[in-house]
């Protein structure tokens, strides 16, 4: 798995585990939501400054974005779409 795939995998895994939407994480990190979506789809390369913003907003270390998943692990599923019920 290359670096872009590792970041995409772990970014989504951590974000979903914390129950954060892409919109919420993007706002907390000060990055564009569409850019965050592209990171999770491996469409763009992330710069170090963006990674720093994301790990700060997620409360994790930079190293956690580069953890290699266990062989045969199922890719992290996205959060269920739509608005949360009040």
Steps between C-alpha positions, in 0.01 A plus 500: 500500500647837402504814715195655337298183561618478863394856569162447333437174690601634840341841458161344430546234771580759767237748383223239496609354837463847649159545334610804302358591162736623231334839533560518876862384479572738213356792697692403816826466303449808284516311170251479216249213531541409133878479550451271800274277289769486231756398763277212609454395135877522437444761227748753641825506694489659843763751601657488843319817607162345418591178680601704805161675499314169467686318779452799730125504429479121545713494814737234364867484405634535149634145528144368537422612145778271376413181692490198273170311533500132587512281191148417387344789696172629362522861381330747734143574401381859470254647747135460413392794284240759579430723792485374855153492652451758774 
